[in-house]
Amino acid sequence: MNPEKDFTPLTPNIVRALNDKLYEKRKVAALEIEKLVREFVAQNNTVQIKHVIQTLSQEFALSQHPHSRKGGLIGLAACSIALGKDSGLYLKDLIEPVLTCFNDADSRLRYYACEALYNIVKVARGAVLPHFNVLFDGLSKLAADPDPNVKSGSELLDRLLKDIVTESNKFDLVGFIPLLRERIYSNNQYARQFIISWILVLESVPDINLLDYLPEILDGLFQILGDNGKEIRKMCEVALGEFLKEIKRNPSNVKFAEMANILVIHCQTNDDLIQLTAMCWMWEFTQLAGRVMLPYSSGILTAVLPCLAYDDRKKSIKEVANSCNQSLMKLVTPEDDEPDEPKPGVQQQAEPNPDEALAKQEGTTSGDRDGSCDSSFSSSISVFPAASTERAPVTLHLDGIVQVLNCHLRDMAIGMMTRIAVLKWLYHLYIKTPRKMFRHTDSLFPILLQTLSDESDEVILKDLEVLAEIASSPAGQTADLGPLDGPDLQVSHSELQVPSPARGSLLHPPGTKGLECSPSTPPMNSYFYKFMINLLKRFSSEQKLLETRGAFIIRQLCLLLNAENIFHSMADILLREEDLKFASTMVHTLNTILLTSTELFQLRNQLKDLRTLNYRHAYDLIQKFGDLEVTVDFLTEVDKLVQLIECPIFTYLRLQLLDVKNHPYLIKALYGLLMLLPQSSAFQLLSHRLQCVPKPELLQTEDGLKTAPNSQRASAPNIDYAELLQHFEKVQNKHLEVKHQRSGRGDHLDRRILL
């Protein structure tokens, strides 16, 4: 410093003391400056006051000499103390040189700068609020200072500034938010702690509505929630909890739509705390905002669906995700199936495009799903149109939802619960919005058919529910879409063959809506036959599927759809099947299901109620068997039929054997089967059954004798029911003797019964 330079009104003694290396001498100089400035204040000499401040700033605080800078800092603090309430008039000149010293390499000088600014702020109080941003910026840097003394001094200054903001109603929140949004992405844990502490303070002030600006800092908060420090994570968790409480208290003032995609991103992070917190927020949003969240359904599902497959290690996340999924599903209503109408005037551009916003937002992140982002993300928060959905009708973006569901269903790596949830969503959408969903059926149909090969029975059940709804929904009954049209029905010679000339016989004439097998069955739409054909194609190409799940699938379809329609359609298709071995296998499978399963009880009753039973036809067929080559497979099938006759399902048929007069061809058909069989266990089983058939005259009742001609009555034996019972006892005793004899030779009768 030039000793000959004029520092008036500062005396040479003051100048000399300010430059001294000893703190005590600089302190004496500060007291002299305070006395001098007080005199200028009393004289209202603003020119001299400004001159003193400028000299202390330029010649001392910003000097190259460290002792001079220390002297300048203590001198500026003395000026502020002397000015008192008038210090607000000179704050800019007082604060700026002190803040410059915050960046000094000397830690002691940074500490003196904190001390000087503390004194300036303490005197000025609320007058410093117009300069809050520069003060906050400086303090945020000192919060991460490596020197403990500097950090301690900055904490004192920080507490003072918080007290001033808390007691004042003139805080400029609008001007502060951009700085907060920028600083919140700091990676330094002390800076993060400083930021969170300020957010908690601002949130606690009644006159400051930080909730309006939550969309701009929410992403940064979730970033801080992933900090390695437990204390910082806890502070951030508390801050987010306070915001959520405020949201639940005042949901009408919350910008739900502007925060939806932020939550979607953090619901997909690998950090358990971040994911759980974001998922809880998402669930609350679906509860509080309702249909406002519908435009973001595709993003929400992308985040939620994978969580449903979590194991017990992430049980909490799984439970919240399930609740969120259920809440979102309830938001879809039949009104979403109404035709989309153009929005008039200003409303046309009011609704946000959630997919585009999410894409922009993800593009600004670091690319990881662990929630880490760089500071450039802060500029992306503004992609959401402000207060957009409040003025526009909410629209369900079905295309995006279906795309997400389709992708998850195709991903074989996802868990069973996720696949079930996807199928539940598809079923729900087909119920609530059938007309719009049928636009996507052609793209969904192949993957739904493929899902029938899933390892889980629960997945297959849900898949069948969706396919059944598609096949029976009135929305699918279109006159211009034939059930056999489309590239997915072009089969090769190795698969199911449905020759094109036969197609017309399988369908109704143009103009009819749906497929009807008989007047008693409900109509099916154009996808029903498409479903049946493709199902048989899969059975033909996947023999294992037919063997392990074929009966299960058909039985469930009989519960979901009309059993008569299913059997009728499959019979029509199999009539034209060129692979006779497959056709035979399918016929055998269908017959076994029809005759044994409880799901087909009603259809069996319908068949039994037919006035003309085809026993004569069965007898005629058996007569034809004499001209065929008797093979092992043939005898095996006859053996199975004999076993089937003995099962409970055919109790009615065995009782009909008592009515010899009205069912003669039934008995003849059974005797025909007996003659076809070699003397095996099946032969013995059927032979013993036929031996129980009484003679016709034994069943002649007393009433029948009265109405018969006299000549017949005279010749008819007078036999009552006691004699009939004796006959059955003799037959039974004979059976027991034969059984005892055969058991002695170790040749047991095969009593297999198909249930």
C-alpha positions in Angstrom: 0.0 0.0 0.0 1.3 3.4 -0.9 2.0 5.3 2.4 1.9 8.7 0.6 -1.7 8.1 -0.7 -4.4 10.2 0.8 -7.0 8.2 2.7 -9.0 11.1 4.0 -11.1 11.1 6.1 -9.2 8.2 7.6 -6.3 9.4 9.6 -2.7 8.1 9.1 -2.9 6.4 12.5 -6.1 4.5 11.5 -4.6 3.5 8.2 -1.4 2.3 9.9 -3.4 0.3 12.5 -5.6 -1.3 9.8 -2.6 -2.6 8.0 -1.0 -4.0 11.1 -0.5 -7.8 11.5 -1.8 -7.7 15.1 -5.5 -8.2 15.5 -5.6 -5.9 18.6 -4.3 -3.0 16.7 -6.7 -3.5 13.8 -9.5 -3.6 16.4 -8.4 -0.3 17.8 -8.5 1.1 14.3 -12.1 -0.3 13.9 -13.2 1.5 17.0 -11.8 4.8 15.6 -13.6 4.2 12.3 -16.9 3.5 14.2 -16.5 6.8 16.1 -15.7 8.7 12.9 -18.7 7.3 11.0 -21.0 8.1 13.9 -20.0 11.7 13.6 -20.8 11.7 9.9 -24.2 10.2 10.6 -24.9 12.9 13.2 -24.0 15.5 10.6 -25.9 13.6 7.9 -22.8 13.7 5.8 -23.6 10.8 3.3 -20.7 11.8 1.0 -18.1 11.2 3.6 -19.8 8.0 4.8 -19.7 6.6 1.2 -16.1 7.7 0.9 -15.1 5.9 4.0 -16.9 2.7 2.9 -15.4 2.9 -0.6 -11.9 3.4 0.8 -12.2 0.5 3.2 -13.5 -1.6 0.3 -11.2 -0.8 -2.5 -8.0 0.0 -0.7 -8.2 -2.5 2.1 -10.7 -5.3 1.7 -9.8 -5.9 -1.9 -6.1 -5.3 -1.4 -3.4 -7.7 -2.4 -1.9 -7.6 1.1 -3.6 -10.1 3.6 -3.3 -7.8 6.6 -4.9 -5.0 4.7 -7.8 -7.2 3.7 -8.3 -8.2 7.4 -8.2 -4.5 8.3 -10.7 -3.6 5.6 -13.2 -6.4 6.8 -13.1 -5.2 10.4 -13.4 -1.6 9.3 -16.5 -2.4 7.1 -18.1 -4.1 10.1 -17.4 -1.0 12.2 -19.0 1.2 9.6 -22.2 -1.0 9.7 -22.3 -0.8 13.5 -21.9 3.0 13.5 -24.6 3.4 10.8 -27.2 1.3 12.8 -30.6 1.4 11.1 -29.2 3.5 8.3 -26.9 0.7 7.2 -29.6 -0.5 4.8 -28.7 2.5 2.6 -25.2 1.3 2.1 -25.6 -2.5 2.2 -24.5 -3.2 -1.4 -21.2 -1.5 -0.8 -20.8 -3.1 2.6 -21.6 -6.7 1.6 -19.9 -7.1 -1.8 -16.3 -6.8 -0.7 -17.0 -9.1 2.3 -18.5 -11.8 0.0 -15.5 -11.5 -2.2 -13.3 -12.5 0.7 -15.3 -15.7 1.1 -13.2 -17.1 -1.7 -9.9 -16.1 -0.2 -7.3 -18.9 0.0 -6.4 -17.9 3.6 -8.8 -19.7 6.0 -8.3 -17.1 8.7 -9.4 -14.4 6.3 -12.5 -16.4 5.3 -13.3 -16.6 9.0 -12.9 -12.8 9.4 -15.1 -12.3 6.4 -17.8 -14.4 8.2 -17.4 -12.4 11.4 -17.7 -9.1 9.5 -20.7 -10.1 7.5 -22.4 -11.4 10.7 -22.0 -8.0 12.3 -23.3 -6.3 9.1 -26.4 -8.5 8.9 -27.1 -8.3 12.6 -27.3 -4.6 12.4 -29.3 -4.4 9.2 -31.7 -7.3 10.0 -34.6 -7.3 7.5 -32.9 -4.7 5.3 -30.6 -7.5 4.0 -33.4 -9.5 2.4 -33.1 -7.7 -1.0 -29.6 -9.1 -1.0 -30.6 -12.5 0.2 -29.6 -14.4 -2.9 -25.9 -13.2 -2.9 -25.8 -13.9 0.9 -27.2 -17.4 0.3 -24.9 -18.1 -2.5 -21.9 -17.2 -0.4 -23.0 -19.2 2.6 -23.7 -22.3 0.5 -20.0 -22.2 -0.5 -18.8 -21.8 3.1 -21.0 -24.6 4.3 -18.6 -27.0 2.5 -15.4 -25.2 3.8 -12.8 -27.6 5.0 -11.7 -25.4 7.9 -13.8 -26.0 11.0 -13.5 -22.4 12.3 -14.8 -21.1 9.0 -17.6 -23.6 9.0 -18.5 -22.7 12.6 -18.6 -19.0 11.7 -20.7 -19.6 8.6 -23.2 -21.6 10.8 -23.6 -18.7 13.1 -24.2 -16.4 10.2 -26.6 -18.9 8.7 -28.7 -19.1 11.9 -28.9 -15.4 12.0 -30.1 -15.1 8.5 -32.7 -17.8 9.1 -34.1 -15.9 12.0 -34.4 -12.8 9.9 -36.2 -14.7 7.1 -38.5 -16.4 9.6 -39.6 -13.1 11.3 -40.0 -11.2 8.1 -42.9 -11.2 5.6 -41.0 -9.6 2.8 -39.0 -12.6 1.6 -38.7 -12.8 -2.2 -39.5 -16.5 -2.8 -39.9 -16.0 -6.5 -36.5 -14.6 -6.9 -34.9 -17.2 -4.7 -36.3 -20.3 -6.4 -34.0 -20.3 -9.4 -31.0 -20.2 -7.1 -32.4 -22.9 -4.9 -33.1 -25.0 -8.0 -29.5 -24.7 -9.1 -27.8 -25.3 -5.7 -30.0 -28.3 -4.9 -28.0 -30.4 -7.3 -24.8 -30.0 -5.4 -23.0 -33.3 -4.7 -21.2 -32.0 -1.6 -22.8 -33.4 1.5 -22.4 -30.2 3.5 -23.9 -28.1 0.8 -26.8 -30.6 0.6 -27.3 -30.3 4.3 -27.3 -26.5 4.1 -29.9 -26.7 1.3 -32.2 -29.0 3.2 -32.0 -27.0 6.3 -33.1 -23.9 4.4 -36.0 -25.8 2.7 -37.2 -26.9 6.1 -37.0 -23.3 7.4 -38.9 -21.9 4.4 -41.5 -24.7 4.6 -42.2 -23.8 8.3 -42.9 -20.1 7.6 -46.6 -19.6 7.3 -46.3 -16.6 5.0 -44.1 -18.5 2.5 -45.8 -21.0 0.2 -43.0 -23.2 -1.0 -45.5 -25.8 -2.2 -46.2 -23.8 -5.3 -42.6 -24.2 -6.4 -42.2 -27.8 -5.3 -42.2 -29.1 -8.9 -38.9 -27.2 -9.5 -37.1 -28.7 -6.5 -38.7 -32.1 -6.1 -36.2 -33.9 -8.3 -33.3 -32.4 -6.4 -34.8 -33.5 -3.1 -35.0 -37.1 -4.3 -31.4 -36.8 -5.5 -30.3 -35.7 -2.0 -32.4 -38.5 -0.5 -29.9 -40.9 -2.0 -26.9 -39.3 -0.2 -24.5 -41.5 1.6 -24.8 -39.7 4.9 -27.5 -41.0 7.2 -28.1 -37.6 8.7 -28.6 -35.9 5.4 -31.0 -38.7 4.2 -32.9 -38.3 7.4 -33.2 -34.6 7.0 -34.3 -34.9 3.4 -36.8 -37.6 4.4 -38.3 -35.2 7.0 -38.5 -32.4 4.4 -40.3 -34.7 1.9 -42.6 -35.8 4.7 -43.5 -32.2 5.5 -44.3 -31.5 1.9 -46.5 -34.6 1.6 -48.4 -33.5 4.7 -48.9 -30.1 3.2 -50.1 -31.7 -0.1 -52.6 -33.8 1.8 -53.9 -30.7 3.7 -54.2 -28.6 0.6 -54.6 -30.9 -2.5 -56.5 -28.2 -4.4 -53.4 -26.0 -4.6 -51.0 -28.8 -5.7 -49.6 -29.1 -9.2 -49.9 -32.8 -9.4 -49.4 -33.1 -13.1 -46.1 -31.2 -13.1 -44.6 -33.6 -10.6 -45.9 -36.9 -12.0 -43.1 -37.7 -14.3 -40.5 -36.8 -11.7 -42.0 -39.5 -9.5 -42.1 -41.9 -12.4 -38.3 -41.5 -12.8 -37.5 -42.0 -9.1 -39.9 -44.9 -8.7 -37.5 -46.8 -11.0 -34.3 -46.1 -9.1 -32.2 -48.8 -7.5 -32.1 -47.0 -4.1 -34.7 -48.6 -1.9 -35.4 -45.4 0.2 -35.8 -43.3 -2.9 -38.0 -45.9 -4.6 -40.2 -46.4 -1.6 -40.6 -42.7 -1.0 -41.4 -41.9 -4.6 -43.9 -44.8 -4.7 -45.6 -43.5 -1.6 -45.9 -40.1 -3.2 -47.3 -41.7 -6.4 -49.9 -43.6 -4.5 -50.9 -40.4 -2.6 -51.1 -38.6 -5.9 -53.5 -41.2 -7.5 -55.6 -40.9 -4.4 -55.7 -37.1 -4.1 -55.5 -36.0 -7.7 -57.7 -38.7 -9.2 -58.2 -38.5 -12.9 -55.6 -35.7 -13.2 -53.1 -38.6 -13.1 -54.6 -40.5 -16.0 -52.6 -38.9 -18.8 -49.5 -40.2 -17.0 -50.7 -43.7 -16.7 -48.2 -45.3 -19.1 -45.3 -43.8 -17.2 -46.8 -44.8 -13.9 -47.3 -48.4 -15.1 -43.7 -48.5 -16.4 -42.5 -47.7 -12.8 -45.1 -49.7 -10.8 -45.5 -53.0 -12.7 -41.9 -54.3 -12.2 -42.2 -53.7 -8.4 -45.1 -56.1 -8.1 -42.7 -59.0 -8.6 -40.4 -58.0 -5.7 -39.7 -60.6 -3.1 -39.9 -60.1 0.7 -36.7 -58.2 0.8 -38.6 -55.3 -0.8 -42.0 -56.1 0.7 -42.8 -52.5 1.6 -42.1 -51.2 -2.0 -44.2 -54.1 -3.4 -47.2 -53.4 -1.2 -47.2 -49.6 -2.0 -46.8 -50.4 -5.7 -49.7 -52.7 -5.6 -51.9 -50.1 -3.8 -50.8 -47.5 -6.4 -51.6 -49.9 -9.2 -55.1 -50.6 -7.8 -55.8 -46.9 -7.3 -54.7 -46.1 -10.9 -56.9 -48.9 -12.3 -60.0 -47.5 -10.5 -59.5 -44.2 -12.3 -60.3 -45.8 -15.7 -64.1 -45.6 -16.2 -66.5 -46.2 -19.1 -66.4 -42.5 -19.9 -62.9 -43.1 -21.2 -64.4 -45.1 -24.0 -66.2 -42.1 -25.4 -65.0 -40.8 -28.8 -62.2 -38.2 -28.5 -63.5 -34.8 -29.4 -61.3 -31.9 -30.4 -60.8 -29.4 -27.5 -62.1 -25.9 -28.4 -60.0 -22.8 -28.4 -57.4 -22.4 -25.6 -58.1 -25.8 -24.2 -56.7 -27.5 -27.2 -53.1 -26.9 -26.1 -53.7 -26.9 -22.4 -53.2 -30.6 -21.8 -49.6 -31.7 -21.4 -48.1 -34.5 -23.4 -46.7 -36.7 -20.6 -44.8 -39.0 -22.9 -42.9 -36.1 -24.5 -42.3 -34.4 -21.1 -40.9 -37.7 -19.7 -38.7 -38.2 -22.7 -37.2 -34.7 -22.3 -36.8 -35.1 -18.6 -35.0 -38.4 -18.9 -32.8 -37.0 -21.6 -31.4 -34.4 -19.2 -30.5 -37.0 -16.5 -27.3 -38.8 -16.4 -28.9 -41.9 -17.9 -28.8 -44.0 -14.8 -31.8 -45.3 -13.0 -30.3 -44.9 -9.6 -31.6 -41.4 -9.4 -28.2 -39.7 -9.9 -28.3 -36.6 -12.0 -26.0 -33.7 -12.8 -26.8 -30.1 -12.4 -28.1 -29.8 -16.0 -31.2 -31.5 -14.9 -32.4 -28.4 -13.2 -33.3 -26.8 -16.4 -35.6 -29.7 -17.4 -38.1 -29.2 -14.7 -39.8 -26.4 -16.7 -40.9 -28.8 -19.4 -44.3 -29.1 -17.6 -46.9 -26.5 -18.7 -47.9 -24.6 -15.6 -51.4 -25.4 -14.3 -52.2 -27.2 -17.6 -54.6 -29.9 -16.6 -56.9 -27.7 -14.6 -58.4 -26.2 -17.7 -58.6 -29.2 -20.0 -60.6 -32.4 -19.8 -58.5 -35.4 -18.8 -57.8 -37.9 -21.5 -56.7 -41.5 -21.1 -53.7 -42.1 -23.4 -54.7 -45.7 -24.2 -52.0 -46.1 -26.9 -49.2 -45.6 -24.5 -50.8 -47.8 -21.8 -51.2 -50.7 -24.3 -47.7 -50.3 -25.5 -46.3 -50.6 -21.9 -48.6 -53.6 -21.2 -47.6 -55.3 -24.4 -43.9 -54.8 -23.7 -44.1 -56.2 -20.2 -46.1 -59.2 -21.4 -43.5 -60.0 -24.0 -40.6 -59.7 -21.5 -40.2 -63.3 -20.3 -37.8 -62.2 -17.6 -40.5 -60.3 -15.6 -42.0 -62.0 -12.6 -45.3 -63.9 -12.4 -47.1 -61.2 -10.3 -46.2 -58.5 -12.9 -47.5 -60.7 -15.7 -50.7 -61.2 -13.8 -51.1 -57.5 -13.1 -50.6 -56.8 -16.9 -53.3 -59.3 -17.8 -55.6 -57.8 -15.1 -55.0 -54.4 -16.7 -55.9 -55.7 -20.2 -59.0 -57.3 -18.9 -60.0 -54.1 -17.0 -59.5 -52.0 -20.1 -61.5 -54.4 -22.3 -64.3 -54.1 -19.7 -64.2 -50.3 -19.3 -63.1 -49.2 -22.7 -63.9 -52.0 -25.1 -64.4 -49.9 -28.3 -61.0 -48.2 -28.0 -59.3 -51.4 -26.9 -60.4 -53.4 -29.9 -58.2 -51.1 -32.0 -55.3 -52.8 -30.4 -56.5 -56.3 -30.4 -54.7 -57.4 -33.5 -51.3 -56.4 -31.9 -52.2 -58.0 -28.5 -53.8 -61.2 -29.8 -50.5 -63.0 -30.8 -48.8 -62.4 -27.4 -52.0 -63.3 -25.5 -52.0 -66.7 -27.4 -48.3 -67.1 -26.7 -48.9 -66.5 -23.0 -51.0 -69.7 -22.8 -47.6 -71.5 -22.7 -46.7 -69.7 -19.4 -45.4 -71.9 -16.6 -47.9 -70.4 -14.1 -51.5 -71.6 -13.9 -52.5 -68.2 -12.5 -51.0 -66.4 -15.5 -52.8 -68.8 -17.9 -56.1 -68.2 -16.0 -55.9 -64.4 -16.3 -54.8 -64.8 -19.9 -57.8 -66.9 -20.7 -60.1 -64.3 -19.1 -58.7 -61.6 -21.4 -59.0 -63.8 -24.5 -62.6 -64.8 -23.5 -63.5 -61.2 -23.0 -62.1 -60.4 -26.5 -64.0 -63.3 -28.0 -67.4 -62.4 -26.4 -67.3 -58.6 -26.2 -70.1 -56.9 -28.2 -67.5 -54.3 -29.2 -65.8 -56.9 -31.3 -68.9 -57.8 -33.3 -68.1 -56.1 -36.6 -69.7 -56.9 -39.9 -66.6 -56.1 -42.0 -64.1 -58.1 -40.0 -64.3 -61.8 -40.7 -63.0 -64.1 -38.0 -60.8 -66.0 -40.4 -59.2 -62.9 -42.0 -55.7 -61.7 -41.3 -52.1 -62.8 -41.7 -52.1 -64.6 -38.3 -54.5 -67.2 -39.6 -52.3 -68.2 -42.6 -51.3 -71.7 -41.5 -48.7 -74.0 -43.0 -49.2 -77.6 -44.0 -47.6 -78.7 -40.8 -50.1 -76.9 -38.7 -53.9 -76.7 -38.6 -55.4 -76.7 -42.0 -58.6 -74.7 -42.7 -59.2 -74.7 -46.5 -60.5 -71.4 -47.8 -63.5 -72.9 -49.6 -64.8 -74.1 -46.2 -64.6 -70.7 -44.6 -68.0 -69.6 -45.7 -69.6 -72.6 -44.0 -68.1 -71.6 -40.7 -69.4 -68.1 -40.6 -72.6 -66.3 -40.9 -73.4 -64.4 -44.1 -72.1 -60.8 -44.3 -74.1 -58.4 -42.2 -74.5 -60.7 -39.2 -72.8 -59.8 -36.0 -71.0 -62.7 -34.3 -71.1 -66.4 -34.4 -74.1 -68.4 -33.0 -73.9 -72.2 -32.7 -77.6 -72.6 -31.8 -80.5 -70.4 -30.7 -79.7 -71.3 -27.0 -76.1 -70.1 -27.0 -74.9 -66.5 -26.6 -73.4 -64.9 -29.7 -69.7 -64.6 -30.1 -67.9 -61.9 -32.0 -65.5 -62.0 -34.9 -62.5 -62.9 -32.7 -64.1 -66.1 -31.3 -63.4 -68.3 -34.3 -60.0 -66.6 -34.7 -59.3 -67.6 -31.1 -60.4 -71.2 -31.6 -58.4 -71.7 -34.8 -55.2 -70.2 -33.3 -55.7 -72.2 -30.1 -55.8 -75.4 -32.1 -52.8 -74.3 -34.1 -50.8 -74.0 -30.8 -52.0 -77.4 -29.7 -50.9 -78.8 -33.0 -47.4 -77.2 -33.0 -46.8 -77.6 -29.2 -47.6 -81.2 -28.3 -46.3 -80.6 -24.8 -48.8 -77.7 -24.3 -51.7 -80.0 -25.3 -50.5 -82.8 -23.0 -49.8 -80.7 -19.9 -52.3 -77.8 -20.2 -54.7 -78.7 -23.0 -57.5 -80.0 -20.8 -57.0 -77.3 -18.2 -57.2 -74.5 -20.9 -60.4 -76.0 -22.5 -62.1 -76.6 -19.2 -61.5 -73.0 -18.1 -62.7 -71.7 -21.4 -65.9 -73.6 -20.9 -66.4 -71.7 -17.7 -65.6 -68.3 -19.3 -67.4 -68.8 -22.6 -70.3 -71.0 -23.7 -69.2 -74.6 -23.7 -71.5 -75.5 -26.6 -70.0 -72.8 -28.8 -66.5 -74.1 -28.0 -67.2 -77.7 -28.8 -69.2 -76.8 -31.9 -66.5 -74.5 -33.3 -63.7 -77.0 -32.6 -65.6 -79.8 -34.1 -66.1 -77.7 -37.3 -62.4 -76.9 -37.5 -61.3 -80.4 -36.8 -63.5 -81.8 -39.6 -61.1 -80.1 -42.0 -57.9 -81.0 -40.2 -55.5 -82.9 -42.5 -53.3 -84.2 -39.7 -55.5 -87.1 -38.6 -53.3 -88.1 -35.7 -53.6 -84.6 -34.2 -57.4 -84.6 -35.0 -57.8 -87.9 -33.2 -55.8 -86.7 -30.2 -58.0 -83.6 -30.0 -61.2 -85.5 -30.3 -60.1 -87.9 -27.6 -59.2 -84.9 -25.4 -62.4 -83.1 -26.0 -64.5 -86.3 -25.4 -62.7 -86.9 -22.1 -63.3 -83.4 -21.0 -66.9 -83.5 -22.1 -67.6 -86.8 -20.3 -65.6 -86.3 -17.1 -65.2 -82.7 -16.1 -67.5 -80.8 -13.7 -67.3 -77.7 -16.0 -69.2 -79.6 -18.7 -72.0 -80.8 -16.4 -74.6 -78.5 -18.0 -73.6 -79.5 -21.5 -73.8 -83.2 -20.6 -77.3 -82.7 -19.3 -78.2 -81.0 -22.5 -76.9 -84.0 -24.5 -78.7 -86.4 -22.1 -82.0 -84.5 -22.6 -82.0 -85.1 -26.3 -85.1 -87.0 -27.3 -83.2 -89.4 -29.6 -80.1 -90.9 -28.1 -77.7 -92.3 -30.7 -77.5 -95.9 -29.4 -78.6 -97.2 -32.8 -75.9 -95.2 -34.5 -73.3 -96.5 -32.0 -74.4 -100.1 -32.7 -74.1 -99.5 -36.5 -70.6 -98.1 -36.1 -69.5 -101.1 -34.0 -70.8 -103.4 -36.7 -68.5 -101.6 -39.2 -65.5 -102.2 -36.9 -65.5 -105.8 -38.0 -64.2 -104.7 -41.4 -61.3 -102.7 -39.9 -57.8 -103.8 -38.9 -57.8 -104.4 -35.2 -54.6 -102.7 -33.9 -53.2 -102.3 -30.4 -54.2 -98.6 -30.4 -57.7 -99.5 -31.4 -58.0 -102.0 -28.6 -56.5 -99.5 -26.2 -59.3 -97.0 -27.1 -62.0 -99.6 -26.6 -60.4 -100.5 -23.3 -60.6 -96.9 -22.2 -64.2 -96.7 -23.3 -65.1 -99.7 -21.1 -63.3 -98.1 -18.1 -65.2 -94.8 -18.8 -68.5 -96.6 -18.7 -67.8 -97.7 -15.2 -67.1 -94.1 -13.9 -69.7 -92.1 -12.0 -70.4 -89.8 -15.0 -72.2 -92.8 -16.8 -74.4 -93.8 -13.9 -77.4 -92.7 -16.0 -76.3 -95.0 -18.8 -75.9 -98.0 -16.5 -79.4 -97.4 -15.1 -80.7 -97.3 -18.7 -79.6 -101.0 -19.0 -82.6 -101.8 -16.7 -84.9 -100.4 -19.4 -84.3 -103.2 -21.9 -87.4 -102.5 -23.8 -86.7 -98.8 -24.6 -82.9 -99.2 -25.0 -82.2 -102.4 -26.9 -79.5 -100.9 -29.0 -77.6 -99.8 -26.0 -77.3 -103.4 -24.9 -76.5 -104.5 -28.4 -73.8 -101.9 -28.7 -72.2 -103.0 -25.4 -72.3 -106.6 -26.5 -70.7 -105.5 -29.7 -67.8 -103.9 -27.8 -67.5 -107.1 -25.7 -67.1 -109.1 -28.9 -64.4 -106.8 -30.2 -62.3 -107.2 -27.1 -60.0 -110.1 -26.4 -60.5 -111.8 -23.1 -58.7 -109.2 -21.1 -59.5 -107.3 -17.9 -61.7 -104.9 -19.9 -63.5 -107.9 -21.4 -64.2 -109.3 -17.9 -65.3 -105.9 -16.6 -67.8 -105.4 -19.4 -69.0 -109.0 -19.3 -69.8 -108.8 -15.6 -71.6 -105.6 -16.2 -73.8 -107.1 -18.9 -74.5 -110.2 -16.8 -76.3 -107.7 -14.4 -78.8 -106.9 -17.1 -82.1 -108.6 -16.2 -84.3 -110.5 -18.5 -87.1 -108.3 -19.9 -89.8 -110.3 -18.3 -88.3 -109.7 -14.9 -88.9 -106.0 -15.2 -92.6 -106.3 -16.2 -94.6 -104.5 -13.6 -98.0 -105.4 -12.2 -99.6 -102.5 -14.1 -98.1 -103.8 -17.3 -99.7 -107.2 -16.7 -103.1 -105.7 -16.2 -103.0 -103.8 -19.5 -101.6 -106.8 -21.4 -103.9 -109.1 -23.4 -105.5 -112.0 -21.6 -103.4 -114.5 -23.4 -100.2 -112.7 -22.4 -101.4 -112.3 -18.8 -102.0 -116.0 -18.6 -98.5 -116.9 -19.7 -96.7 -114.1 -17.9 -95.1 -115.3 -14.7 -96.2 -113.7 -11.5 -92.8 -112.3 -10.3 -92.5 -109.4 -7.8 -89.5 -107.2 -6.8 -88.3 -109.8 -4.2 -87.6 -112.2 -7.0 -85.8 -109.4 -9.0 -83.5 -108.8 -6.0 -82.8 -112.5 -5.7 -81.7 -112.4 -9.4 -79.2 -109.7 -8.7 -77.9 -111.5 -5.6 -77.2 -114.6 -7.7 -75.4 -112.6 -10.3 -73.3 -110.8 -7.6 -72.4 -114.1 -6.0 -71.3 -115.5 -9.3 -69.1 -112.4 -9.8 -67.5 -112.9 -6.4 -66.7 -116.6 -7.1 -65.0 -115.6 -10.4 -63.1 -112.9 -8.7 -61.9 -115.3 -6.0 -60.8 -117.8 -8.5 -58.9 -115.2 -10.6 -57.3 -113.7 -7.5 -55.9 -117.1 -6.6 -54.0 -117.1 -9.9 -52.8 -113.5 -9.3 -54.8 -112.2 -12.2 -56.6 -109.2 -10.8 -59.3 -107.3 -12.6 -58.2 -103.9 -13.8 -60.6 -101.4 -12.1 -59.3 -98.2 -13.5 -61.9 -95.4 -13.5 -61.4 -92.1 -15.2 -62.7 -89.3 -12.9 
